[in-house]
Amino acid sequence: KPAVSMGQKQPTAEPKTEQKAATADTQQEVIVKAQFTDRCWTKVEADGKTVFEGTVDKGKTFSWNGKNKIIMTAGNAGAVAVTVNGKSQGKLGAVGEVVEKEFSTADAGHGE
């Protein structure tokens, strides 16, 4: 019986090592940093899961990351300046405008 349990542990250790190496090589991730210049209701989804929803006060800065994509909805798009993987995207839209933007690894992966 001990030989069987050791045999089960070995296969699970190998994929984790491969996964880490792949992540280090490709750097496939979306990092969205949002700076708020006024109050703004905001909802953020990372890889299909809601990771933030609420009203953000003026002067706050948030950062979210996802493996594939981030969808950000802003109730006052002119109050939110966004940076994606270190590249400034400017304001999401006009003051008082409701805007939904999607950021993905395809947008961010031009740094090779």
Beta strands, then each sheet from edge to edge (+ up, - down):
strand 1: 30-36
strand 2: 40-46
strand 3: 49-56
strand 4: 61-66
strand 5: 69-74
strand 6: 80-84
strand 7: 87-91
strand 8: 99-104
sheet 1: 4+ 1- 6+ 7-
sheet 2: 3+ 2- 5+ 8-
end
